[in-house]
Amino acid sequence: MLAGVLWAVTLLSLNWLVSLVGITVVWGLAAGVPVGDILLRYVLPAVGAAAALTALAFAPGIRRLTMEIRLLLIGVLACPVPTVLTVITWIQAG
């Protein structure tokens, strides 16, 4: 149950980030503004976190855990990065 809540918060945060970055990139491209800085600031941490969590999920010690414990462990580690980025962008966007 707790793992489901953590993953729901994580996925909602990622949904907000993908939507915001997508809209910003489209508006930036339409205005002729370079969008590389925006992509690096918001997409790169999410990709790095996903790569680290994938490596952790396939680590031998973690693979021996039950599925519920594994989802909870990875959910606890996955939740803060997109959630903090979402809160920061939400505050900055006004």
C-alpha positions in Angstrom: 0.0 0.0 0.0 2.7 2.5 0.9 4.7 1.6 -2.2 1.7 2.3 -4.3 1.3 5.8 -2.7 5.0 6.5 -3.2 4.9 5.5 -6.8 1.7 7.5 -7.4 3.3 10.6 -6.0 6.4 9.9 -8.1 4.4 9.4 -11.3 2.3 12.5 -10.7 5.4 14.5 -10.2 6.9 13.2 -13.4 3.7 13.9 -15.2 3.9 17.6 -14.1 7.6 17.8 -15.1 7.1 16.3 -18.5 4.1 18.6 -19.2 5.9 21.7 -18.0 9.1 21.0 -19.8 7.2 20.0 -23.0 5.2 23.2 -23.0 8.3 25.3 -22.2 10.2 23.7 -25.0 7.4 24.2 -27.6 7.1 27.9 -26.6 10.8 28.3 -26.6 11.2 26.8 -30.0 8.3 28.9 -31.3 10.0 32.1 -30.0 13.4 31.1 -31.3 14.9 30.7 -27.9 17.5 28.0 -27.3 16.0 25.3 -25.1 19.1 23.2 -24.3 19.5 24.8 -20.9 15.9 23.9 -19.9 16.3 20.4 -21.0 19.6 19.9 -19.2 18.2 21.4 -16.0 15.1 19.3 -15.7 15.5 16.2 -17.8 19.0 15.3 -17.0 18.4 14.8 -13.2 15.4 12.7 -14.0 17.3 10.5 -16.5 20.2 10.1 -14.1 17.9 9.1 -11.2 16.1 6.6 -13.5 19.5 5.1 -14.5 20.6 4.8 -10.9 17.4 3.2 -9.8 17.5 0.8 -12.6 21.0 -0.3 -11.7 19.8 -0.6 -8.0 16.8 -2.7 -9.0 19.0 -5.2 -10.8 21.6 -5.4 -8.0 22.0 -9.0 -6.7 21.1 -8.1 -3.1 18.0 -6.3 -4.1 16.8 -8.9 -6.5 16.6 -11.4 -3.7 14.0 -9.3 -1.8 10.3 -9.9 -2.2 8.5 -7.8 -4.8 6.7 -5.7 -2.2 9.9 -4.8 -0.3 11.7 -4.1 -3.6 9.0 -1.8 -4.8 8.9 0.0 -1.5 12.7 0.4 -1.3 12.9 1.7 -4.9 9.8 3.9 -4.4 11.4 5.5 -1.3 14.5 6.3 -3.3 12.6 7.4 -6.5 10.1 9.7 -4.9 12.2 12.7 -3.7 13.9 13.7 -6.9 10.9 14.3 -9.1 8.8 15.6 -6.2 11.4 18.2 -5.2 11.8 19.3 -8.8 8.0 19.5 -9.2 7.7 21.7 -6.1 10.5 23.9 -7.2 9.1 24.4 -10.7 5.6 24.9 -9.3 6.9 27.7 -7.0 9.0 29.3 -9.8 6.1 29.1 -12.3 3.8 31.0 -10.0 
